[in-house]
Structure formats: C-alpha cells, structure tokens
Amino acid sequence: MREKNRKQTRLLVATLIVIPIGILVLFTVLFFTNKMEEEMHTQLVQNLKDVAHQNEIALKNQIHSNELLLKGLASELVSDTDQAETVMQYQRFVEEYGLKRLGFCQTDGMTVSTDGATTNLSRRDFFKRGMQGKSSVSGVLQDAMSDEHGNVTVMSIPMKDEAGQVQGVACMTYDSDAFNDSLQMRSFDGEGCSFAVNENGSIMVSPCNDKLELAANFSNMLAANPKNSDSVKEMWQKLRAGNKASGILYLNEADYYYAIPVPLMDGDVTWYMFTVVPKNYFDQRLDTVRETLYRMDAIVIVCILAGVFLTVGIFRKQRREAMRLAYTDSLTGGANFAKFCFVMGALRNRQGYLISLDIQNFSNINIAAGRAAGDAMIMDTWKVLQDAAKSNETAARVQEDHFILFLAEKNKEKLLDRVDRITKQIHALAKNMQVPGVYPKYGIYELKENESVEDGYMKAQTACNYLKSDRTKCYMFYDEINHDEMLEEQSMEERFDEALAAREFEVWYQPKYSADGAEIVGSEALVRWRNKDGSMVSPGRFIPLFEKNGMIARLDEYMFRSVCRQQSLWKRQGYHILPVSVNLSRASLYYSDLVEKYGNILKEYQLEPEYVQIEVTETAMEGKNDILDVLGKFRNMGVRILMDDFGTGYSSLAVLSMKCFDTLKLDKSLIDHIGEENGETLLYHVICMGQQMGLHITAEGVENDKQLVYLQKLHCDDIQGFLFARPMPAGEYESLLVHGIDTNN
C-alpha cells in the first residue's frame, strides 16, 4: 500500500510538472510560430518593395531614352524653315529605333509625319497640352493612321524658340505592344508582375500579366469587386498625393501590391507603377512552416529539440528562397543591385571603394557576333567579378553591361592592381570573340562612413560616364573629376545642335605641298568651332567629347557636306580646285548607308569624287572586316582613301595588307625621329615598302628643313606641316588657290 501511494505521489508530481511544462512549451511554440510568420511576411513585403523600385527604374530608363531622342530631333525642327522636308528625313530614326512614326504639329494643329501624311490633330489632348508648354504621354490608342490598327502610344513635347514661345508640338508614335514586350518585369519565380497605369487609370504597360490588357481601365477593374471599395479609395488618395501605397487588392483573387508614383517627362506626366504578387504565393511559402510547427505541437513534449531545429531550418530555407527570387539577376543567376545593397547593409566594415564598371563598345559584340555572344560575354564577365571579390567584398550586375563592385581596399595602388587584373581578363574575353574595341571602364568612389550605397553608386557612375574614350586610362576616381569641365562638356552637348544649325563649326584647310615645296597639291579639312562671340573652342575639347557621346558621326557628315559645298563654289568661280581630304571617325563607319549618303551629297553639289578624299585612322580598322567593304565601295565610286596617323597603332603592317588605301599619311611621331639612326632606318623601310605597294606617301608634321631634306632624299610624295603652312580659314586658303592661278598664268 505504501509503495502504491509513493507511485501515485510520483505520478501526481510528474503530472503537475509535465502538464505546466507541456502547456508552457505549447504556448512558447505557438508564440514563436506567430513571430516567425510575421517576420517572414515582413521579409516578403520588403522583397516586394525592392522589386518594385527596380521596376520603377527600368520604366523610367525606357521612357527617358524615348524622351531624349524626341528632344534631340525636336531641337533641329524649331529653327528649321521647312519642317515637312526635315520630318521626312527622320524616317531613318523611325526604322533605327523601331518607332511607328515621328510628327510635327504646327500651332494650328496641322501635322506632318514620317508616313508622308498630313492631318489636323488640334483636337488631340497631347497637342493641347503641348501648346500649353507641357509634355505628355497619351494613353494606349488604336492606330488610326495604319491599316493594322494596332495599339500605339504617343509621346509629345512642346517645341519652344529661344524666347520660350511654343512654336509647335513634336510627337513620337511607338508600338505599345512592342514597348510593352521590351520590359521584363517578372519576379518571384514568375508569379509576381508589375504594370503601370496613367493618371486616368488606363493600363500603359503590362509586360507579364496576360489578364491585364493594354488600354484597359484599372480603376474600373478594381471597382467591379466590392471588396476593394474602402482600400482602393485610400490607395488612390495616397498615390495622387505623391505617396507610396501598399496592401491587398482584389482582382480575380487577393493580391499583395506595392504602388509607386513615377513622375515622367520633367514632372508633366505621372504614371503609377504597381508590383503585385498573389496572396496565395505568400501563403504557400508560409504553409510549410505552419504545417511543420503544428505537427510539432502534438509531439512537442517528446521531441521539442528536434522540432525547434526543424522549424529554424525550414524557416531559413524559405527565407533564402524568397531572397533568391527577389535578389537574383535574370541572366547571370547572380546578385542584382537590390541584393548588392542588401549585402552592403549587412557588412560590418564598409571601408573601401565602390566601382561602377561599364563594358565600352559592348554593342560591337551584339552587332558582330550576335545576341547570344553578348549574353555569353555578360556571363563570363560576371564570373570574373565573382572570382575577384574576396569574402568581405561583393559584386552585382545592375543592368545590360553595367556592373557594380565593392572592393575593401585601403591602398589605391593595390586597388588599381586588382582593377588592372580584371581589365586584362575582360579584354581577353572580347579578344577571344574577335571583336575589337571592347574593354571595361571604371568609375571609382571611396565610400564614406554612413553614406548610402545608392548615393555612392551614383558618384561612381558619374566618374565612369565622365571618363574619356581613352584606352590609355580605363578608370577615374570621383574626386578626380573637374566639375567645371564637366559642366562645360554638358553645355557643349546641349549647344551642339544649335551650333550645327548656325554653322558655328568652320572648315579650316591645311595645305599639302609637293616634296620640293613648289606647288600646293591639296589640303586636309580640319574642324574649328567659333562661338557667337567670336571665341574659339579647342578641337581637343569637343572632338573627344563628341566621339564619346556619338555626336561625331553627325559632325563628320557636316564637314563632308561643307567641303563639297565649298569645292563646288570654287569650281563655279573658275578656280583650279585641288583635292581636299575629310576625316571620317570610327563611329561613322558603322552606318550601313554611309557610302550611299555621301555619294548623294557629291551628286547634290555636282562634284566629281576625285576632289574630295577620305581619311581613316589606322586604329579605326582594328578587326572590323565590314569597314573594308565600306572603303571598297568608296574607292569604286572614285573617292581616294588615305590612312591617317600611320605608325601610331599596333597593327600597321596588318592594315597595309588589306589593300584598301591609296595614300599613307606618316604620323608626326615617325617624322620627329629624323636625325636618329634607328628612327631614320624605320622611316626609310616604311616609305620603301609603301612605294613598292604602289601607295602615295604623305609626311605629316614636317616642321624644319632637316626633316624636309631627308624626306626629299627618300622621294616622299607630299609634305604637310608647319614648315609650309598651318591650318587656315577658307578665305586664306582661297587666296592661295588664286595665287596659284596667277603664277601659272
């Protein structure tokens, strides 16, 4: 009996201990289950915000690029007296940028477009806004000017004169569906998507949601479901006040959303970017955790430790999966910019440098080798950066061929050694693809304590964009930027179109003489920029800038046309005109219609091809076989081709073997070595080799009699340099031509 009582007592004591412990453990598990659900939900919502901001940037970039193009074209139309003819010349931009049409609306609404059609658009909202001085982007419209009647969107900007008065409205029509397809905004393993609506609620962009049609009214869709009544009203109030909004909306099912107002067109237009994920998607990510924890509740007393470990493991796995979906670059499978910012925020020591990396001339790969090769280059570059980053460093792909890298280096020399190793590896990748001119450039910024990654990256990117297209230096630190010079360059870019229209760019001529100096045999056309106040802008300031931003191709065409116009005038005046050579940049050689365009200019001025020659630098020929075809077509037309700056590159002999030149222009660096045994030996063999190949030889940069005597001894054909004449304006060169006529007579 006593033993039985002891057993009952022990059982009672055990029960009194176990039951409270079990209840305590049960409530503890339930409490932490709820906390974990809340934390994971918070993390998923944060991921939703990160994705939304990335999509906002993608949309802004797409709209901004179209806006810049339209502004660039419109600036030429303002001062043009014949807008109809000029608009028709813009057809090549329509084809090049995949547009439907470009148009110009006069103040009465009469509109000419690249389709050749003329119509009155005075009733259109975008025209009315434009005449009020406001830019706009229309809703998705049915194309009334095309038989296909597809979806189109019209972007318009007011065209103002120097006094700020509106002189008309420039408009760009693009295919809404094509623009829609160009944006890739899927996220969360394809379950999430983003779309944009305008101020009227019309859907403007919906690249990844088949249920949301372009031009449909999103407000009406929400109003159709009574569950949205209160939340939708509050949402629109926040957005129209310029604030962000988030919560749950009901379309076909419940969706988590995050919405951001996106000001466009200098604030004249506002769209609202929505990023949504089905609530079921979030719930499914939580179900595994819930089910596991609830099972553990039933057996928590006997397997509490195992349950805790299992819970933590599943929670971490789900969290990693959510982060992977939101923080993974779609092409490389590595980190995107959102992940980069997340990792940087977690670093204890952020002392080091942010590096903005841009692959210069990356488009050459897509053009020469195809899109697949370009993607492969991006993948290989990402592997290089991964290998370069140490344990306390990180890297990410921002977009296209732009990357960001954080290197935790304190010493600049060590930093630049690592940058140099990365450069060599990336350059080797491009070299293996046999695509020249592709190399990385870097903007480098030393991150300050407590400074945001976004601000630091903007400064690194500014340094990268500021860097000149100079392969002798592929990096620039932010603190090296001459901000006054940067503002000056921005001013030159903004003034370029106006200066071109006002003919501020002048053609100067540097004569070429026969080796004995007895007569002028031709000249080289050189560009000079004279401001309205008469001051001159150094070519060393604006030519590298225009080569970097692509404007040089238009300047090349301007110079060629100006030379043809002047040669034609001198010919009509009865002067004995001589050949003038015009420089052609590498950028111009990439245009497929270059030969046809320049040939039409010759015909326009009724000028024989022998009076205008083309100079191409040796470096422009590197690895670009298509350029051989272009030069061959020029030669077939009768235009002589001169290789400029021969001897400055690393492929001189290889270029000679191409047999696409008529004249070699020996660079001044070769001429300067006259008087040195090795220099004269090299020059002797170069001239002999060129003459044996049937090439005409011109020596550049001849500045003294000693150089002239030696070149005469080698039977050099032409001489160009300060010894005989410096570059001069057209009027002075005309006097030389007249003097030559008087001498002959």
C-alpha positions in Angstrom: 0.0 0.0 0.0 2.8 2.3 0.9 4.6 1.6 -2.4 1.4 2.2 -4.3 1.0 5.5 -2.5 4.5 6.5 -3.4 3.9 5.6 -7.1 0.7 7.7 -7.0 2.6 10.6 -5.4 5.4 10.4 -8.0 2.7 10.2 -10.8 0.9 13.2 -9.3 4.2 15.2 -9.0 5.2 14.2 -12.5 1.8 15.2 -13.8 1.9 18.5 -12.0 5.4 19.1 -13.6 4.8 17.8 -17.1 1.4 19.4 -17.7 2.6 23.0 -16.9 5.8 22.4 -18.8 3.8 21.0 -21.8 1.4 23.9 -21.7 4.3 26.3 -21.4 6.2 24.7 -24.3 3.0 24.6 -26.4 2.3 28.3 -25.9 6.0 29.0 -26.5 5.9 27.2 -29.8 2.7 28.9 -30.8 4.1 32.3 -29.8 7.3 31.8 -31.8 5.3 30.3 -34.7 3.3 33.5 -34.9 6.5 35.7 -34.6 8.2 33.7 -37.4 5.2 34.1 -39.7 5.2 37.9 -39.0 8.9 38.2 -39.7 8.8 36.1 -42.9 5.8 38.1 -44.0 7.7 41.3 -43.3 10.6 40.0 -45.3 8.4 39.1 -48.3 6.8 42.5 -48.2 10.3 44.1 -48.2 11.3 41.9 -51.1 8.2 43.2 -52.9 9.3 46.8 -52.3 12.8 46.1 -53.6 11.4 44.6 -56.8 9.0 47.5 -57.2 11.8 50.0 -57.1 13.9 48.1 -59.6 10.9 48.0 -62.0 10.4 51.8 -61.4 14.0 52.4 -62.6 13.5 50.2 -65.6 10.4 52.1 -66.7 12.0 55.5 -66.1 15.0 54.5 -68.2 12.8 53.3 -71.1 10.6 56.4 -71.2 13.6 58.7 -70.6 15.5 57.3 -73.6 12.5 57.9 -75.9 12.1 61.4 -74.5 15.8 62.2 -75.1 15.5 61.1 -78.7 12.4 63.2 -79.3 14.0 66.3 -77.7 17.1 65.8 -79.8 15.1 65.6 -83.0 12.7 68.4 -82.0 15.6 70.8 -81.3 16.5 70.7 -85.0 12.9 71.4 -86.1 12.4 74.5 -84.1 14.9 76.6 -86.2 14.2 74.8 -89.5 12.1 76.7 -92.0 11.0 73.6 -93.9 9.8 71.2 -91.2 7.9 69.0 -93.6 11.1 68.1 -95.5 13.1 67.7 -92.3 10.5 65.4 -90.8 10.6 63.1 -93.8 14.4 62.9 -93.3 13.7 61.4 -89.9 12.4 58.2 -91.4 15.8 56.5 -90.7 15.4 57.3 -87.0 11.9 55.7 -87.1 13.4 52.5 -88.6 16.5 52.5 -86.4 14.6 52.9 -83.1 11.6 50.7 -84.0 9.1 53.6 -83.9 5.8 53.8 -85.8 6.3 57.4 -86.9 7.6 60.9 -85.9 5.5 64.0 -86.5 5.5 67.8 -86.1 2.3 69.7 -85.2 2.2 73.3 -86.2 0.4 75.8 -83.9 -2.9 75.3 -85.8 -2.7 71.6 -85.3 -1.7 70.7 -88.9 0.7 67.8 -88.6 3.3 66.3 -90.9 4.7 62.9 -90.2 7.3 60.5 -91.5 4.5 58.5 -93.0 4.1 61.3 -95.5 0.6 62.0 -94.3 -0.7 65.4 -93.3 -3.6 65.7 -90.8 -5.1 68.0 -88.3 -4.6 66.9 -84.7 -5.7 70.1 -83.0 -8.4 68.2 -81.0 -5.9 65.7 -79.5 -5.2 66.1 -75.8 -1.4 65.8 -76.3 -1.5 68.7 -78.8 -3.4 70.9 -76.4 -1.0 70.1 -73.6 1.9 70.8 -75.9 0.6 74.2 -76.8 0.3 74.9 -73.1 4.0 74.1 -72.8 3.6 70.7 -71.2 4.9 67.3 -72.3 2.7 64.3 -72.3 2.4 60.6 -73.0 -1.0 59.5 -74.3 -3.0 56.5 -73.2 -2.9 53.4 -75.4 -4.7 54.3 -78.6 -5.8 52.4 -81.7 -3.6 53.5 -84.6 -5.9 55.4 -86.9 -3.1 56.1 -89.4 -2.2 52.5 -90.1 -4.2 49.7 -91.7 -3.1 47.4 -88.9 -4.9 49.5 -86.3 -2.6 48.2 -83.6 -2.0 49.7 -80.1 0.1 52.8 -80.1 1.2 55.4 -77.6 2.1 59.0 -78.5 4.8 60.9 -76.7 4.9 64.6 -77.3 6.9 67.7 -76.2 6.4 71.4 -76.8 8.9 73.0 -79.2 10.0 76.4 -77.9 12.1 79.1 -79.5 14.9 81.0 -77.8 12.3 83.3 -76.2 10.4 80.4 -74.7 7.4 80.7 -77.0 5.8 77.4 -78.1 6.3 77.0 -81.9 4.6 73.7 -82.3 4.5 70.2 -80.8 6.8 67.3 -81.7 5.3 63.9 -81.3 6.6 60.3 -81.4 4.3 57.3 -82.0 5.6 53.9 -80.9 4.0 50.5 -80.9 2.6 50.0 -77.4 2.8 46.2 -77.6 6.4 46.3 -78.7 7.3 48.8 -75.9 5.4 46.5 -73.5 7.3 43.4 -74.6 10.7 45.2 -74.2 10.2 45.5 -70.5 10.8 42.3 -68.4 9.3 42.8 -65.0 8.6 39.3 -63.8 9.7 38.4 -60.3 9.1 35.9 -57.5 9.7 33.0 -59.8 7.3 34.3 -62.4 4.4 34.6 -60.0 4.8 38.3 -59.4 4.5 41.0 -62.1 4.4 44.8 -62.5 2.3 47.1 -64.6 1.9 50.9 -64.9 -1.3 53.0 -65.2 -1.6 56.6 -66.1 -3.5 59.3 -64.1 -6.8 58.2 -65.7 -6.3 54.7 -64.6 -5.6 53.3 -68.1 -3.1 50.5 -68.2 0.0 51.7 -70.1 2.5 48.9 -69.5 1.7 45.3 -68.6 4.5 43.0 -69.9 4.0 40.0 -67.8 0.3 39.8 -66.9 -1.9 38.3 -69.6 -5.0 39.2 -67.6 -4.4 43.0 -67.8 -4.8 44.2 -71.3 -3.2 47.5 -72.5 -5.7 50.4 -72.5 -8.0 48.6 -70.1 -9.1 50.8 -67.1 -7.5 49.5 -63.9 -9.8 51.7 -61.8 -12.9 50.2 -63.3 -11.5 46.7 -62.8 -11.0 47.4 -59.1 -14.4 49.0 -58.7 -16.0 45.8 -60.1 -15.1 44.0 -56.9 -16.9 45.3 -53.8 -14.1 44.1 -51.6 -11.9 46.9 -52.9 -14.3 49.8 -52.1 -12.5 51.2 -49.0 -8.9 50.2 -49.7 -9.0 51.5 -53.3 -10.2 54.9 -52.3 -7.4 55.2 -49.7 -4.8 53.9 -52.2 -5.6 56.5 -54.9 -5.6 59.3 -52.3 -2.0 58.3 -51.3 -0.8 57.9 -54.8 -2.2 61.2 -56.1 -0.7 63.0 -53.1 2.7 61.7 -54.3 3.0 59.0 -51.7 3.6 55.2 -52.0 0.8 52.7 -51.2 0.7 49.1 -50.3 -1.8 46.5 -49.1 -4.2 43.9 -50.6 -6.3 44.4 -53.8 -8.8 42.0 -55.3 -8.9 41.3 -59.0 -9.6 37.7 -59.7 -8.1 36.8 -56.4 -6.4 38.6 -53.5 -3.0 40.2 -54.4 -0.4 41.9 -52.3 0.6 45.2 -54.0 3.1 47.9 -53.7 2.5 51.1 -55.8 4.8 54.0 -56.5 4.1 57.3 -58.3 6.5 57.7 -61.2 6.9 61.3 -62.4 7.9 61.4 -66.1 8.6 64.0 -68.8 10.1 66.5 -66.3 7.1 66.0 -64.0 4.4 66.8 -66.6 3.2 63.2 -66.6 2.7 60.8 -63.7 2.3 57.1 -64.0 1.7 54.7 -61.1 3.9 51.6 -61.0 2.2 48.6 -59.4 4.1 45.4 -58.4 1.8 42.6 -57.3 2.2 39.1 -56.0 -0.8 36.7 -55.4 -1.6 36.4 -51.7 -1.6 32.6 -52.3 2.0 32.8 -53.3 2.9 34.3 -49.9 0.6 31.9 -48.1 2.2 28.9 -49.8 5.6 30.0 -48.6 4.2 30.1 -45.1 2.2 26.8 -45.2 5.3 24.6 -44.9 6.4 26.4 -41.8 2.9 26.3 -40.3 2.2 22.6 -41.0 5.6 21.6 -39.6 5.1 23.7 -36.5 1.5 22.4 -35.9 2.7 18.8 -36.1 5.4 19.6 -33.6 2.7 20.9 -31.2 1.3 17.4 -30.9 4.6 15.8 -30.1 6.4 18.8 -28.6 6.9 17.2 -25.2 8.9 14.2 -26.6 10.7 16.0 -29.4 11.0 19.6 -28.5 14.6 20.0 -29.6 14.1 18.2 -32.9 11.0 20.4 -33.6 12.9 23.6 -32.9 15.8 22.6 -35.2 13.4 21.6 -37.9 11.5 24.8 -37.6 14.6 27.0 -37.8 15.9 25.0 -40.8 12.7 25.3 -42.8 12.3 29.0 -41.9 15.8 29.7 -43.1 15.3 27.7 -46.3 12.1 29.6 -47.1 13.7 32.9 -46.3 16.7 32.1 -48.6 14.3 31.1 -51.4 12.3 34.4 -51.1 15.6 36.3 -51.1 16.8 34.3 -54.1 13.7 35.2 -56.1 13.9 38.9 -55.3 17.7 39.3 -55.4 18.8 37.2 -58.4 19.8 38.7 -61.8 17.8 37.0 -64.5 20.7 36.5 -66.9 23.7 35.7 -64.7 21.8 34.0 -61.9 24.0 36.1 -59.5 23.3 39.1 -57.5 21.3 42.1 -58.8 21.5 45.7 -57.5 18.9 45.1 -54.8 21.0 42.1 -53.5 24.1 44.3 -53.6 22.5 46.9 -51.4 21.3 44.3 -49.0 24.7 42.7 -48.7 26.4 46.1 -48.3 24.0 46.9 -45.5 25.0 43.7 -43.7 28.7 44.4 -43.9 30.3 45.4 -40.6 33.2 47.2 -42.3 32.3 49.1 -45.4 35.7 50.8 -45.7 36.6 50.5 -49.4 35.7 51.6 -52.9 32.5 51.3 -55.0 33.3 50.7 -58.6 30.9 51.2 -61.5 32.0 49.0 -64.4 30.8 49.6 -67.9 31.9 47.5 -70.9 32.8 50.1 -73.5 31.5 49.4 -77.0 29.6 46.3 -75.8 27.2 46.8 -78.7 30.0 45.8 -81.1 29.6 42.2 -79.8 25.9 42.1 -80.5 26.5 43.6 -83.9 29.5 41.4 -84.9 28.8 38.1 -83.1 25.1 38.2 -82.2 23.0 38.5 -79.1 23.9 35.0 -77.8 27.6 36.0 -77.8 26.7 39.2 -76.0 24.9 37.2 -73.3 27.9 34.9 -73.0 30.2 37.9 -72.6 28.0 39.2 -69.7 28.1 35.7 -68.1 31.8 35.4 -68.4 32.3 39.0 -67.0 30.2 38.1 -64.0 32.4 35.1 -63.3 35.5 37.3 -63.5 34.0 39.7 -60.9 32.9 36.8 -58.7 36.4 35.4 -58.7 37.9 38.9 -58.0 35.7 39.5 -54.9 37.0 38.4 -51.5 35.0 37.2 -48.6 34.2 40.8 -47.3 33.5 42.1 -50.8 30.6 41.9 -53.2 29.6 42.5 -56.8 26.4 42.6 -58.9 25.0 43.2 -62.3 23.0 46.4 -62.4 21.6 46.2 -66.0 22.8 45.3 -69.5 26.6 45.6 -69.5 26.8 47.6 -66.3 28.1 46.1 -63.1 28.9 47.3 -59.6 31.7 46.1 -57.4 32.8 46.8 -53.8 36.5 46.2 -53.0 37.6 46.5 -49.4 41.0 48.1 -50.2 42.5 50.9 -48.2 45.5 51.4 -50.6 44.9 52.9 -54.0 47.8 51.2 -55.6 46.6 47.7 -54.5 43.1 48.7 -55.7 44.4 49.6 -59.1 46.4 46.4 -59.4 43.2 44.4 -58.9 41.3 46.6 -61.3 44.1 46.0 -63.9 43.8 42.2 -63.4 40.1 42.4 -64.0 40.6 44.6 -67.1 43.0 42.1 -68.7 40.6 39.2 -68.1 37.6 41.0 -69.6 39.7 42.3 -72.5 40.8 38.7 -73.2 37.2 37.6 -73.3 36.4 40.1 -76.0 39.7 39.2 -77.9 38.6 35.6 -77.9 35.4 36.6 -79.6 37.5 38.5 -82.2 35.6 41.7 -81.5 37.9 44.7 -81.2 37.4 47.9 -79.3 35.6 46.2 -76.3 37.1 46.9 -72.9 35.9 47.9 -69.5 36.0 51.3 -68.0 35.5 52.1 -64.3 34.3 54.9 -62.2 35.7 54.6 -58.6 34.4 56.2 -55.5 35.6 55.8 -51.9 32.5 55.1 -49.8 32.2 57.3 -46.8 31.0 56.1 -43.4 27.2 56.0 -43.1 26.8 57.1 -46.8 24.1 55.2 -48.7 25.1 52.7 -51.4 22.8 54.4 -53.8 24.5 57.8 -53.4 27.9 56.2 -53.6 27.0 54.3 -56.8 25.7 57.5 -58.4 29.0 59.2 -57.8 31.0 56.1 -59.1 28.7 56.1 -62.2 29.3 59.8 -62.7 33.0 59.2 -62.8 32.5 56.3 -65.2 30.4 58.4 -67.6 32.9 61.3 -67.3 35.8 59.2 -68.4 37.1 60.0 -71.8 37.2 57.3 -74.5 40.9 56.9 -74.0 42.3 53.3 -73.9 45.4 54.5 -72.1 43.3 55.1 -69.0 40.3 52.9 -68.2 39.4 54.3 -64.7 38.6 57.5 -63.0 38.1 58.4 -59.3 35.2 60.6 -58.5 37.4 63.1 -56.7 39.5 63.5 -59.9 36.5 64.9 -61.8 36.9 68.5 -62.9 33.3 69.6 -62.2 33.8 72.9 -64.1 35.0 70.9 -67.1 32.0 68.5 -66.7 29.6 71.4 -66.7 31.4 72.8 -69.8 31.0 69.5 -71.6 27.3 69.3 -70.8 27.0 72.8 -72.1 28.8 71.8 -75.4 26.5 68.8 -75.8 23.4 71.0 -75.3 24.7 73.6 -77.7 25.8 71.1 -80.4 22.5 71.1 -82.4 22.2 74.8 -82.3 25.9 75.3 -83.3 25.4 72.8 -86.2 22.4 74.7 -87.4 24.1 78.1 -87.1 27.2 76.8 -88.9 29.5 77.7 -86.0 31.7 74.8 -87.0 34.1 76.1 -89.6 36.2 74.2 -92.1 39.9 75.2 -92.0 42.4 73.9 -94.5 46.0 72.8 -94.0 47.7 72.7 -97.4 49.7 69.8 -98.7 52.8 70.6 -100.8 54.8 68.7 -103.3 58.1 67.5 -101.9 60.1 70.4 -103.4 57.6 72.9 -102.0 57.0 74.4 -105.4 53.2 73.9 -105.5 50.1 73.1 -103.5 48.8 69.6 -104.3 45.8 69.5 -102.0 44.7 70.1 -98.4 43.2 68.5 -95.3 39.9 69.8 -93.9 40.0 70.4 -90.1 37.1 71.4 -88.0 37.1 74.6 -85.8 34.3 75.8 -83.5 33.8 79.5 -83.4 31.3 80.8 -80.7 28.8 83.5 -81.5 31.1 86.0 -79.6 34.0 85.0 -81.9 35.9 83.0 -79.3 37.2 79.6 -80.4 36.6 76.2 -78.8 39.7 74.0 -78.9 39.2 70.8 -81.0 40.9 68.9 -78.2 37.9 69.8 -76.0 35.0 69.0 -78.3 36.2 66.2 -80.6 36.9 63.6 -77.9 33.5 64.6 -76.2 31.6 64.1 -79.4 33.4 60.8 -80.1 32.3 59.6 -76.7 28.7 60.5 -77.0 28.2 59.6 -80.6 27.6 63.1 -82.0 30.9 62.8 -84.0 29.1 61.0 -86.9 26.8 64.0 -87.5 29.8 66.3 -87.3 31.6 64.1 -89.9 28.7 64.4 -92.3 28.5 68.2 -91.7 32.2 68.6 -92.5 31.9 66.4 -95.7 28.9 68.4 -96.9 30.6 71.7 -96.1 33.7 70.7 -98.0 31.7 69.6 -101.0 29.7 72.9 -100.9 32.9 75.0 -100.9 34.6 72.9 -103.6 31.6 73.2 -105.8 31.5 77.0 -105.3 35.2 77.4 -106.1 34.8 75.3 -109.2 31.9 77.5 -110.4 34.1 80.6 -109.8 36.7 79.2 -112.1 39.4 78.3 -109.6 41.8 75.5 -110.1 40.5 73.4 -107.2 42.6 70.7 -105.6 41.6 67.6 -103.6 40.6 68.1 -100.0 40.7 65.2 -97.6 38.0 64.9 -94.9 38.4 62.9 -91.7 35.9 60.1 -91.0 35.6 58.8 -87.5 35.2 55.1 -86.5 31.6 55.8 -85.4 30.6 56.9 -88.9 32.0 53.8 -90.4 29.3 51.7 -88.6 26.4 53.2 -90.5 25.3 50.8 -93.3 24.1 53.6 -95.5 27.2 55.8 -95.2 28.5 55.3 -98.8 25.1 56.0 -100.3 24.6 59.1 -98.2 28.0 60.6 -99.0 27.5 59.7 -102.7 24.2 61.6 -102.7 26.0 64.6 -101.2 28.5 64.6 -104.1 25.7 64.4 -106.6 23.8 67.2 -104.9 26.8 69.5 -105.4 27.6 68.1 -108.9 31.2 67.4 -107.7 33.5 64.8 -109.1 34.7 62.2 -106.4 38.4 63.0 -107.1 38.0 66.4 -105.5 37.1 65.0 -102.0 39.2 62.4 -100.3 38.5 60.5 -97.1 41.0 60.0 -94.2 40.6 57.0 -91.9 42.9 56.4 -88.9 44.7 53.1 -88.6 43.0 52.4 -85.3 39.6 52.6 -86.8 40.4 49.5 -88.9 41.2 47.2 -86.0 39.4 43.9 -86.5 36.4 45.3 -88.4 36.2 43.5 -91.7 32.9 45.3 -92.6 34.9 48.5 -92.8 36.9 47.0 -95.7 33.6 46.7 -97.6 32.7 50.3 -96.9 36.1 51.6 -98.0 36.0 49.4 -101.1 32.6 51.0 -102.1 34.1 54.5 -101.7 37.0 53.6 -103.9 34.7 52.1 -106.5 32.9 55.4 -106.5 36.2 57.1 -107.3 36.9 58.5 -103.8 40.5 58.1 -102.8 41.2 56.7 -99.3 44.0 58.0 -97.1 45.3 56.1 -94.0 45.8 58.8 -91.4 48.3 58.7 -88.5 50.1 55.6 -89.9 52.6 54.2 -87.4 50.7 55.1 -84.2 49.0 51.7 -83.7 50.0 48.1 -83.2 48.6 46.7 -86.4 50.2 48.9 -89.1 51.6 46.1 -91.3 48.4 44.1 -91.0 46.3 47.1 -92.1 48.6 47.6 -95.1 47.9 44.1 -96.2 44.2 44.9 -96.5 45.0 46.9 -99.7 42.1 49.3 -99.2 44.1 52.6 -99.2 45.6 54.9 -101.9 47.7 57.0 -99.6 49.7 56.6 -96.4 50.0 59.6 -94.2 53.1 59.1 -92.0 52.3 60.2 -88.4 54.4 63.1 -86.9 55.8 60.7 -84.3 57.8 59.0 -87.2 58.9 62.3 -88.6 60.2 63.5 -85.3 62.8 60.8 -85.2 64.6 62.1 -88.3 68.2 62.6 -87.2 68.2 59.4 -85.1 69.8 56.4 -86.7 67.1 53.9 -85.7 64.3 56.4 -86.5 65.6 57.1 -90.0 66.1 53.4 -90.7 62.5 52.7 -89.7 61.2 55.6 -91.8 63.3 54.5 -94.8 61.8 51.0 -94.8 58.3 52.2 -94.2 58.4 54.5 -97.2 60.1 52.0 -99.4 57.5 49.3 -98.5 54.6 51.7 -99.2 56.0 52.8 -102.5 56.6 49.2 -103.6 52.9 48.5 -102.8 52.0 51.4 -105.1 50.9 53.8 -102.4 51.2 57.6 -102.4 53.2 58.8 -99.4 52.4 62.0 -97.4 54.5 63.1 -94.5 52.6 64.9 -91.6 54.1 67.2 -89.0 57.1 68.4 -91.0 58.5 71.4 -89.1 62.1 72.0 -90.1 64.4 72.0 -93.2 66.4 69.0 -91.9 63.2 66.8 -91.9 62.3 68.1 -95.4 65.7 67.3 -96.9 65.7 63.8 -95.6 62.1 63.2 -96.9 63.1 64.6 -100.3 66.0 62.2 -100.3 63.5 59.3 -99.8 61.3 60.6 -102.6 58.3 61.3 -100.3 55.4 62.5 -102.5 53.7 65.2 -100.4 54.6 67.3 -97.4 52.2 68.6 -94.8 53.2 70.6 -91.7 54.0 74.0 -90.1 57.2 74.3 -92.2 55.0 75.3 -95.2 51.6 76.2 -93.8 49.5 76.0 -90.7 45.7 75.3 -90.8 43.9 78.4 -92.1 40.3 79.6 -92.7 38.7 79.1 -96.1 39.3 82.7 -97.1 43.1 82.5 -96.7 43.2 79.1 -98.4 41.2 80.6 -101.3 43.9 83.3 -101.7 46.5 80.5 -102.1 44.4 79.0 -104.9 44.1 82.3 -106.6 47.8 83.0 -106.2 48.5 79.6 -107.7 46.4 80.5 -110.8 48.2 83.8 -111.2 51.6 82.0 -111.0 50.6 79.5 -113.7 49.4 82.3 -115.9 
